[in-house]
Amino acid sequence: MEKDKILAVVADNIRLERLRKKITQEKLAELSGITQKYLNLIEKGKVNPTILVVINLCKTLDIDLNTIYDCDL
């Protein structure tokens, strides 16, 4: 799977989980230790977040890491 496709899947899954939990970008970013601007770029698939950032987002959202990377590789 190409890089852009993976980033799009990660972006969509983070955004969907955030919306399911009814958390704003601002609040999720604050709780995860990143800026709202950076979270916005992640959710748009414009940046490639480190695994540590993704793990922090998963912990904050109380979801399994597999939820974010749920795609056919």
C-alpha positions in Angstrom: 0.0 0.0 0.0 1.4 3.4 -0.9 2.3 6.0 1.7 -0.5 8.5 0.7 -3.2 5.7 1.1 -1.9 4.7 4.6 -1.8 8.4 5.7 -5.4 8.8 4.4 -6.6 5.7 6.4 -4.8 6.9 9.6 -6.2 10.4 9.1 -9.8 9.2 8.6 -9.7 6.7 11.5 -8.3 9.3 13.9 -10.9 11.8 12.9 -13.8 9.3 13.0 -12.8 8.1 16.5 -12.5 11.6 17.7 -15.9 12.5 16.4 -17.4 9.3 17.9 -16.1 10.4 21.3 -17.4 13.9 20.7 -14.1 15.5 21.4 -12.9 18.6 19.7 -9.6 18.8 17.9 -8.5 21.4 20.4 -9.3 19.1 23.4 -7.8 16.0 21.8 -4.6 17.8 20.9 -4.3 19.3 24.4 -4.8 15.9 26.1 -2.4 14.2 23.7 0.4 16.8 24.1 0.4 18.1 20.5 -0.9 21.3 19.0 -4.3 21.6 17.4 -2.7 22.7 14.2 -0.6 19.5 14.1 -3.7 17.4 14.8 -5.5 19.1 12.0 -2.7 18.3 9.6 -2.8 14.6 10.8 -6.5 14.4 10.3 -6.1 15.8 6.8 -3.4 13.3 5.9 -0.9 16.1 5.3 1.8 14.9 7.8 3.2 11.5 8.8 2.9 11.4 12.6 5.4 9.4 14.6 4.3 6.2 16.1 4.6 7.8 19.6 2.1 10.5 18.6 -0.3 7.9 17.2 0.1 5.9 20.4 -0.7 9.0 22.5 -3.7 9.7 20.4 -4.9 6.1 20.9 -4.4 6.3 24.6 -6.3 9.6 24.8 -9.2 8.2 22.7 -9.1 4.9 24.6 -8.8 2.8 21.5 -6.5 0.1 20.3 -3.7 1.0 17.9 -5.1 -1.5 15.4 -8.2 0.8 15.1 -6.1 3.5 13.6 -4.2 1.3 11.2 -7.3 -0.7 10.2 -6.5 -1.2 6.5 -5.4 -3.9 4.1 -1.6 -3.6 3.8 
